[in-house]
Amino acid sequence: MSVKRPLVMNQPQIGQLVRELRLLVGLTQEQFAAHLGVTCGSINRWENGRSEPLPLAQQQIWQCIEQMGDRGEELLQKYLAN
């Protein structure tokens, strides 16, 4: 898995991936936003399909997924296999 890998999926899938990742690591939207260095509103918009993460935020999301090891790989398989 590469940290700079772009999120190549449709908007609803990105939002679902972000939400599931956040819940797996046990963070609120506010906590996850602080972890990524974005606003809580950004997390909310991503999860609700109103916008998608910018490239820098995508890299940070990939880093979170990589740090999860096998759980992160399973999450990617779930969303990238579709």
BAFI-3210 file (N, C-alpha, C; in Angstrom, 3 decimals, decimal comma, padded with zeros to 6 digits):
// residues 82
n [1|2|3|4|5|6|7|8|9|10|11|12|13|14|15|16|17|18|19|20|21|22|23|24|25|26|27|28|29|30|31|32|33|34|35|36|37|38|39|40|41|42|43|44|45|46|47|48|49|50|51|52|53|54|55|56|57|58|59|60|61|62|63|64|65|66|67|68|69|70|71|72|73|74|75|76|77|78|79|80|81|82]
n.u [000,850|000,575|001,328|000,793|-001,182|-003,981|-007,446|-009,338|-012,316|-015,894|-017,757|-019,741|-018,589|-016,095|-016,906|-018,150|-015,979|-014,332|-015,985|-016,238|-013,542|-012,980|-014,723|-013,700|-011,226|-012,130|-012,860|-014,447|-016,109|-014,999|-012,589|-011,297|-011,046|-009,257|-007,050|-006,415|-005,970|-007,915|-011,127|-013,981|-016,305|-015,429|-014,965|-017,577|-018,854|-017,485|-018,250|-020,972|-021,203|-021,024|-018,703|-015,261|-012,175|-009,274|-006,113|-003,924|-005,237|-006,173|-003,768|-003,156|-005,283|-004,715|-002,355|-003,357|-004,879|-002,855|-001,456|-003,150|-002,702|-003,564|-006,321|-006,726|-006,092|-008,170|-010,288|-009,722|-009,954|-012,666|-013,805|-012,397|-012,671|-015,088]
n.v [-001,180|002,211|005,388|007,718|007,067|007,716|008,326|006,457|006,247|006,435|009,320|008,683|006,303|007,163|008,794|006,853|005,206|006,983|007,490|004,882|004,303|006,303|005,524|002,986|003,619|004,810|007,535|010,749|012,956|015,463|014,859|013,274|015,114|016,940|015,267|014,892|017,460|019,125|020,776|020,109|020,341|019,664|016,890|016,078|016,867|015,209|012,651|012,753|012,930|015,376|016,616|015,905|014,626|016,728|016,404|016,433|015,773|013,281|011,850|011,798|010,315|007,856|007,277|006,835|004,555|002,767|002,551|000,999|-001,574|-004,936|-004,568|-002,140|-002,887|-004,687|-002,902|-001,325|-003,274|-003,782|-001,411|-000,760|-002,945|-002,853]
n.w [000,000|-000,822|000,543|-000,874|-002,586|-004,573|-003,723|-005,488|-006,230|-006,201|-004,979|-002,871|-001,874|-000,905|001,212|002,830|003,386|004,840|007,063|008,162|008,710|010,614|012,677|013,255|014,378|016,585|016,955|017,318|014,982|015,387|016,734|014,814|012,764|013,955|014,151|011,453|010,702|009,639|009,300|011,384|009,969|007,405|007,621|008,141|005,740|003,911|004,814|004,389|001,696|000,344|-000,392|-001,263|000,095|-000,133|-001,935|000,012|002,414|001,632|001,527|004,248|005,207|003,979|005,355|007,928|007,407|006,634|009,052|010,490|009,774|009,175|009,570|008,269|005,669|005,149|005,221|002,966|000,959|001,093|000,106|-002,255|-003,836|-005,020]
ca.u [000,000|001,364|000,713|000,374|-002,180|-005,203|-008,704|-009,995|-013,632|-016,895|-017,933|-020,360|-017,653|-015,096|-017,565|-018,347|-014,651|-013,906|-016,811|-015,874|-012,194|-013,094|-015,350|-012,768|-010,188|-012,813|-012,807|-015,572|-015,753|-014,117|-011,271|-010,684|-010,680|-008,029|-005,980|-006,055|-005,666|-008,985|-012,239|-015,034|-017,220|-014,884|-015,258|-019,018|-019,168|-016,981|-019,060|-022,322|-021,142|-021,138|-017,395|-014,282|-010,910|-008,244|-004,976|-003,170|-006,065|-006,175|-002,514|-003,264|-006,211|-003,963|-001,435|-004,168|-005,223|-001,629|-001,120|-004,083|-002,244|-004,523|-007,660|-006,742|-006,118|-009,539|-011,128|-009,474|-010,540|-014,114|-014,225|-011,746|-013,053|-016,362]
ca.v [000,000|003,433|006,512|008,756|006,479|008,530|007,646|006,310|005,662|007,497|010,122|007,989|005,337|007,894|009,174|005,655|004,791|007,922|007,240|003,596|004,466|007,104|004,718|001,911|004,142|005,257|008,984|011,561|013,775|016,534|014,287|012,852|016,354|017,441|014,329|015,125|018,878|019,742|021,183|019,123|020,475|018,903|015,475|015,923|016,949|013,992|011,505|012,907|012,949|016,717|016,975|014,842|015,130|017,240|015,472|016,335|015,015|011,902|011,239|011,572|009,201|006,641|006,997|006,233|003,201|001,966|002,318|000,005|-002,914|-005,828|-003,956|-001,151|-003,614|-005,188|-001,744|-000,993|-004,327|-003,595|-000,273|-000,709|-004,119|-002,558]
ca.w [000,000|-000,910|001,243|-001,816|-003,446|-004,571|-003,466|-006,771|-006,025|-006,312|-003,770|-001,733|-001,311|-000,125|002,452|003,639|003,844|005,885|008,256|008,759|009,259|011,835|013,716|013,624|015,269|017,787|017,098|016,891|013,822|015,864|017,028|013,554|012,068|014,582|013,789|010,051|010,488|008,854|010,157|011,630|008,836|006,272|007,875|007,974|004,302|003,255|005,207|003,852|000,241|-000,225|-000,952|-001,055|000,646|-001,029|-001,986|001,266|003,351|001,153|001,988|005,689|005,369|003,638|006,462|009,003|006,978|006,706|010,451|011,022|009,398|008,526|009,601|007,201|004,396|005,002|004,900|001,559|000,117|001,128|-000,707|-003,555|-004,607|-005,700]
c.u [000,892|000,630|000,165|-000,685|-003,461|-006,425|-009,468|-011,280|-014,638|-017,138|-018,622|-019,415|-016,585|-015,686|-017,755|-017,023|-014,177|-014,681|-016,391|-014,477|-012,256|-013,683|-014,439|-011,676|-010,794|-012,776|-014,123|-015,152|-014,777|-012,695|-010,553|-010,237|-009,377|-006,838|-005,488|-005,674|-006,661|-010,098|-013,217|-016,048|-016,745|-015,197|-016,736|-019,405|-018,678|-017,906|-020,471|-022,350|-021,249|-019,814|-016,456|-012,977|-009,971|-007,036|-004,174|-003,944|-006,135|-004,911|-002,585|-004,224|-005,499|-002,980|-002,177|-004,497|-003,998|-001,271|-002,021|-003,678|-003,311|-005,933|-007,782|-006,817|-007,516|-010,487|-010,953|-010,096|-012,057|-014,561|-013,587|-012,103|-014,326|-016,150]
c.v [001,239|004,596|007,540|008,258|007,314|007,682|007,583|005,521|006,788|008,145|009,376|006,982|006,019|008,271|007,991|005,154|005,679|007,656|005,942|003,654|005,207|006,289|003,581|002,392|004,783|006,749|009,633|012,317|014,867|016,019|013,877|014,059|016,910|016,562|014,582|016,574|019,571|020,153|020,018|019,152|019,714|017,425|015,210|015,939|015,713|012,826|011,568|013,105|014,312|017,234|015,804|015,437|015,641|016,301|015,342|015,531|013,552|011,182|010,911|010,419|007,888|006,284|006,342|004,782|002,290|001,613|001,267|-001,421|-003,711|-005,245|-002,907|-001,794|-004,166|-004,056|-001,354|-002,011|-004,159|-002,507|-000,236|-001,910|-003,876|-001,891]
c.w [000,000|-000,256|000,272|-002,787|-003,413|-004,245|-004,777|-006,556|-006,108|-004,955|-002,632|-001,075|-000,469|001,229|003,389|004,204|004,989|007,170|008,942|009,375|010,588|012,975|014,177|014,568|016,513|018,037|016,685|015,634|014,234|016,101|015,742|012,747|012,636|014,207|012,358|009,767|009,586|009,816|010,333|010,477|007,609|006,427|007,631|006,497|003,563|003,535|004,628|002,341|-000,406|-000,788|-000,717|-000,553|-000,444|-000,973|-000,682|002,308|002,936|001,606|003,470|005,986|005,063|004,745|007,623|008,660|007,077|008,144|011,087|010,665|008,679|008,506|008,506|005,836|004,122|004,617|003,436|000,627|000,005|000,156|-002,090|-004,426|-005,408|-007,021]
res [m|s|v|k|r|p|l|v|m|n|q|p|q|i|g|q|l|v|r|e|l|r|l|l|v|g|l|t|q|e|q|f|a|a|h|l|g|v|t|c|g|s|i|n|r|w|e|n|g|r|s|e|p|l|p|l|a|q|q|q|i|w|q|c|i|e|q|m|g|d|r|g|e|e|l|l|q|k|y|l|a|n]
***
